[in-house]
Amino acid sequence: MKVLNFGSLNIDYVYSVDHIVTKGETQSSFSRNVFSGGKGLNQSIALARADVAVYQAGMIGQDGLFLLDILKKEGVNVDFVQICDGASGHAIIQNSLDGENSILLYGGANQQMTKEYVDYVLSHFEIGDFLILQNEINELAYMIQKAHERGMVICLNPSPMNDIILQLPLELIDWWFFNEVEASQILNETTDVNKLVAGLKKKFPLAKVVLTLGEQGSVYIDQTQERRQKARAVKAVDTTAAGDTFTGYFLSAIFHQCTIEQALQQASDASAITVTRHGAAPSIPTMKELLTFEK
């Protein structure tokens, strides 16, 4: 089994602020830092640090070459990443004193995928291999259809949630990774946990679904079982990449034949470490750090 993460590669510009800027407000920031990011890159690094061999596919501009160096250092295979004209994707991130964030994305190179490129990448994978996707790149519908035809196991984190998600062949997704806001949006439902769980089970009867709830923990759902996990109590300073860390460490546990309970625990603890640190990819813990944290 091989793992392909076909996802975004971003440059993150992170501004520390007193609070998230509101409509019509001008606010001075305390500092600005530049980090590697993008849900694709973050999840690949989380998988790699959780001892999973992962291939990254995606596009960057010349300004994003340093992202390849970061991925290579983590042991991620970047043979399928292509360099294109124009700027790499980037994000403007506000990080408030209470640890919350607000993110504005610019697609850049992440929106330059072609069907020919998708076909080239997927030709190197086969039945039983995993494809991990997020909603920060284009040609998602084509990727899902072609991966399904190849017999790949398709995992989707529908972030950012928008109309593109609703136009995808949703019935072909094998694993969903939602947070409570995304689940509420796709179901047109309140954020009541029990209603979300019931709604997701009904809407995706053939899929395995993971729902993250921040401080309320997480839930795993399929047609035969429902498992809930409490969140580890920590002092959050930056929630960027917490969800990506959860996804990477959860899937790592599944790949290593852990139980659902063990996967939820591992992912919960890993994301708890992430929110105590600043930045996206730099905040993701290694497996060694996680084992120490669990003790």
C-alpha positions as CSV (number, residue, x, y, z in Angstrom):
1,M,0.0,0.0,0.0
2,K,1.2,3.5,-1.0
3,V,-0.1,6.8,0.3
4,L,-0.5,9.8,-2.1
5,N,-1.3,13.2,-0.8
6,F,-2.5,15.3,-3.7
7,G,-2.8,18.7,-2.1
8,S,-1.9,22.3,-1.5
9,L,1.5,23.7,-0.9
10,N,1.4,27.2,0.6
11,I,3.5,30.0,2.0
12,D,1.9,31.2,5.3
13,Y,2.1,34.8,6.4
14,V,1.1,34.7,10.0
15,Y,0.2,37.9,11.9
16,S,-0.1,38.0,15.7
17,V,-3.0,40.2,16.7
18,D,-5.0,41.0,19.8
19,H,-8.2,39.6,18.3
20,I,-9.5,38.6,14.9
21,V,-10.2,41.7,12.8
22,T,-13.8,42.5,12.3
23,K,-15.6,44.2,9.4
24,G,-14.4,47.8,8.9
25,E,-11.7,47.5,11.6
26,T,-8.1,48.4,11.2
27,Q,-5.7,46.8,13.7
28,S,-1.9,46.7,14.2
29,S,-0.3,43.4,14.5
30,F,2.4,42.5,17.1
31,S,4.5,40.5,14.6
32,R,4.7,38.7,11.3
33,N,6.2,35.3,10.6
34,V,6.6,33.3,7.4
35,F,6.0,29.6,7.6
36,S,5.5,26.7,5.3
37,G,1.8,25.6,5.1
38,G,-1.1,24.5,3.0
39,K,-3.3,21.6,4.1
40,G,-1.6,19.3,1.7
41,L,1.9,20.0,3.0
42,N,0.7,20.0,6.6
43,Q,-0.9,16.6,6.3
44,S,2.1,15.1,4.5
45,I,4.4,16.3,7.3
46,A,2.0,15.0,9.9
47,L,1.9,11.6,8.2
48,A,5.7,11.6,7.8
49,R,6.3,12.5,11.5
50,A,3.8,9.7,12.4
51,D,6.1,7.2,10.6
52,V,4.1,6.9,7.3
53,A,5.9,6.9,3.9
54,V,4.0,9.5,1.9
55,Y,4.1,10.9,-1.7
56,Q,3.3,14.5,-2.2
57,A,1.8,15.8,-5.5
58,G,0.9,19.4,-6.2
59,M,2.2,22.6,-7.8
60,I,4.4,25.5,-6.7
61,G,5.9,28.6,-8.2
62,Q,9.5,29.5,-8.1
63,D,8.9,31.3,-4.8
64,G,7.9,28.0,-3.2
65,L,11.0,26.0,-3.9
66,F,11.9,26.1,-0.2
67,L,8.7,24.1,0.5
68,L,10.3,21.2,-1.4
69,D,13.4,21.4,0.9
70,I,11.1,21.2,4.0
71,L,9.2,18.2,2.7
72,K,12.4,16.4,1.7
73,K,13.9,17.0,5.1
74,E,10.8,15.3,6.6
75,G,11.2,12.3,4.3
76,V,8.2,13.1,2.1
77,N,8.7,11.9,-1.5
78,V,8.3,15.0,-3.8
79,D,9.0,13.4,-7.2
80,F,5.5,14.3,-8.4
81,V,5.5,18.0,-7.3
82,Q,5.7,20.3,-10.4
83,I,7.0,23.8,-10.7
84,C,4.8,26.2,-12.8
85,D,4.7,29.8,-13.8
86,G,3.3,32.4,-11.4
87,A,3.2,32.5,-7.6
88,S,2.7,29.7,-5.2
89,G,-0.4,29.5,-3.1
90,H,-0.3,31.5,0.1
91,A,-2.3,32.3,3.2
92,I,-2.8,35.4,5.3
93,I,-3.3,34.2,8.8
94,Q,-4.4,36.2,11.9
95,N,-3.5,34.5,15.2
96,S,-5.2,36.1,18.2
97,L,-4.1,36.2,21.8
98,D,-6.6,33.5,22.8
99,G,-5.2,31.1,20.2
100,E,-7.9,31.4,17.5
101,N,-7.1,32.1,13.9
102,S,-8.6,33.5,10.7
103,I,-7.3,32.4,7.3
104,L,-7.5,34.1,3.9
105,L,-6.3,31.8,1.1
106,Y,-4.8,32.7,-2.3
107,G,-4.8,29.6,-4.6
108,G,-1.9,30.5,-6.9
109,A,-0.2,27.4,-8.2
110,N,-2.6,25.2,-6.3
111,Q,-5.3,26.0,-8.9
112,Q,-3.2,25.1,-11.9
113,M,-3.6,21.3,-11.9
114,T,-4.5,19.8,-15.3
115,K,-6.2,16.5,-16.1
116,E,-3.0,15.4,-17.9
117,Y,-1.0,16.0,-14.7
118,V,-3.5,14.2,-12.6
119,D,-3.4,11.2,-15.0
120,Y,0.4,11.2,-14.9
121,V,0.5,11.1,-11.1
122,L,-2.3,8.6,-10.6
123,S,-0.7,6.2,-13.1
124,H,1.9,5.4,-10.5
125,F,-0.7,4.1,-8.0
126,E,-3.0,1.2,-7.9
127,I,-5.8,-0.6,-6.1
128,G,-5.6,-0.4,-2.3
129,D,-3.4,2.7,-2.3
130,F,-4.6,5.7,-0.4
131,L,-5.4,9.1,-1.9
132,I,-5.6,12.0,0.5
133,L,-7.4,15.2,-0.7
134,Q,-8.4,18.6,0.6
135,N,-10.3,21.5,-1.0
136,E,-7.4,23.8,-1.7
137,I,-6.7,22.5,-5.2
138,N,-8.6,22.3,-8.5
139,E,-9.7,19.3,-10.5
140,L,-10.9,17.5,-7.4
141,A,-13.9,15.8,-9.1
142,Y,-11.6,14.4,-11.8
143,M,-9.1,13.2,-9.2
144,I,-11.8,11.4,-7.3
145,Q,-13.3,9.8,-10.3
146,K,-10.0,8.6,-11.7
147,A,-8.7,7.4,-8.3
148,H,-12.0,5.4,-7.8
149,E,-11.6,3.8,-11.2
150,R,-8.1,2.7,-10.1
151,G,-9.5,1.2,-6.9
152,M,-7.8,3.7,-4.6
153,V,-9.1,4.5,-1.1
154,I,-10.1,8.1,-1.2
155,C,-9.9,10.4,1.9
156,L,-11.3,13.9,1.8
157,N,-11.0,16.8,4.2
158,P,-13.6,19.3,2.7
159,S,-11.8,22.4,3.8
160,P,-12.4,25.1,3.0
161,M,-16.1,24.2,2.7
162,N,-17.8,25.8,-0.4
163,D,-20.0,24.9,-3.3
164,I,-17.2,23.0,-5.0
165,I,-17.6,20.2,-2.4
166,L,-21.3,19.8,-3.2
167,Q,-20.5,19.3,-6.9
168,L,-18.1,16.4,-6.2
169,P,-19.1,12.7,-6.6
170,L,-19.5,12.5,-2.8
171,E,-20.6,8.8,-2.9
172,L,-17.1,7.8,-4.0
173,I,-15.4,9.1,-0.8
174,D,-14.3,6.3,1.5
175,W,-13.1,8.5,4.5
176,W,-14.3,11.9,5.5
177,F,-12.6,14.2,7.9
178,F,-14.9,17.1,9.1
179,N,-14.7,19.7,11.8
180,E,-18.1,20.7,13.3
181,V,-18.4,23.8,11.2
182,E,-17.9,21.9,7.9
183,A,-20.2,19.1,9.0
184,S,-22.9,21.7,9.9
185,Q,-22.5,23.3,6.5
186,I,-22.7,20.2,4.4
187,L,-25.7,19.0,6.3
188,N,-27.4,22.4,6.6
189,E,-27.7,21.6,10.3
190,T,-27.0,23.1,13.7
191,T,-23.7,22.3,15.4
192,D,-25.4,20.0,17.9
193,V,-23.1,17.0,18.1
194,N,-25.8,14.3,18.2
195,K,-27.6,15.8,15.2
196,L,-24.4,16.1,13.3
197,V,-23.5,12.5,14.0
198,A,-26.9,11.2,12.9
199,G,-26.9,13.4,9.8
200,L,-23.4,12.3,8.7
201,K,-24.3,8.7,9.2
202,K,-27.4,9.1,7.0
203,K,-25.8,11.2,4.3
204,F,-22.7,9.0,3.9
205,P,-23.9,5.5,4.6
206,L,-21.0,3.7,3.0
207,A,-18.2,5.9,4.2
208,K,-16.1,6.1,7.4
209,V,-16.4,9.6,9.0
210,V,-14.2,11.4,11.5
211,L,-15.7,14.5,13.1
212,T,-13.4,16.8,15.2
213,L,-15.0,19.0,17.8
214,G,-12.2,21.1,19.2
215,E,-12.3,21.2,23.0
216,Q,-15.2,18.7,22.9
217,G,-13.0,16.0,21.4
218,S,-13.8,13.9,18.3
219,V,-16.1,11.2,17.0
220,Y,-15.7,8.3,14.6
221,I,-18.8,7.1,12.7
222,D,-19.6,4.2,10.4
223,Q,-22.7,2.1,9.9
224,T,-21.7,-0.4,12.6
225,Q,-20.2,1.7,15.4
226,E,-19.7,5.2,16.9
227,R,-16.7,6.0,19.0
228,R,-16.1,9.2,20.9
229,Q,-12.8,10.6,22.2
230,K,-12.3,13.5,24.8
231,A,-9.8,16.2,23.9
232,R,-6.7,16.6,26.0
233,A,-6.9,19.9,28.0
234,V,-4.0,22.2,27.0
235,K,-3.4,26.0,26.7
236,A,-3.9,26.8,23.0
237,V,-1.8,29.5,21.5
238,D,-2.4,28.8,17.8
239,T,-4.9,26.4,16.3
240,T,-3.4,26.5,12.8
241,A,-2.8,22.9,11.5
242,A,-4.5,21.2,14.4
243,G,-7.0,19.5,12.0
244,D,-4.3,18.5,9.6
245,T,-2.3,17.0,12.5
246,F,-5.3,15.1,13.6
247,T,-5.9,13.7,10.1
248,G,-2.3,12.7,9.6
249,Y,-1.9,11.0,13.0
250,F,-5.3,9.3,12.8
251,L,-4.6,7.8,9.4
252,S,-1.1,6.7,10.5
253,A,-2.7,4.7,13.3
254,I,-5.1,3.1,10.9
255,F,-2.3,2.2,8.5
256,H,-0.4,0.6,11.5
257,Q,-3.4,-1.6,12.3
258,C,-4.5,0.3,15.4
259,T,-8.0,0.2,16.7
260,I,-10.4,3.1,16.1
261,E,-10.1,4.0,19.8
262,Q,-6.3,4.1,19.6
263,A,-6.4,6.1,16.4
264,L,-8.7,8.7,18.0
265,Q,-6.4,8.9,21.1
266,Q,-3.3,9.3,19.1
267,A,-4.8,12.0,16.8
268,S,-6.2,13.9,19.7
269,D,-3.0,14.0,21.6
270,A,-1.0,15.0,18.5
271,S,-3.3,17.9,17.7
272,A,-3.2,18.9,21.4
273,I,0.5,19.4,21.1
274,T,0.1,21.3,17.8
275,V,-2.1,24.0,19.4
276,T,0.4,24.8,22.0
277,R,2.9,25.9,19.3
278,H,3.0,28.7,16.7
279,G,2.9,28.1,13.0
280,A,1.5,25.4,10.8
281,A,4.0,22.7,9.7
282,P,6.5,23.7,12.4
283,S,3.9,23.0,15.1
284,I,3.3,19.4,14.2
285,P,4.9,17.0,16.7
286,T,7.0,14.0,15.9
287,M,6.0,10.5,17.0
288,K,8.8,10.6,19.7
289,E,7.3,13.8,21.1
290,L,3.9,12.3,21.1
291,L,5.0,9.2,23.0
292,T,6.6,11.5,25.6
293,F,3.4,13.6,25.8
294,E,1.3,10.5,26.3
295,K,3.3,9.6,29.4
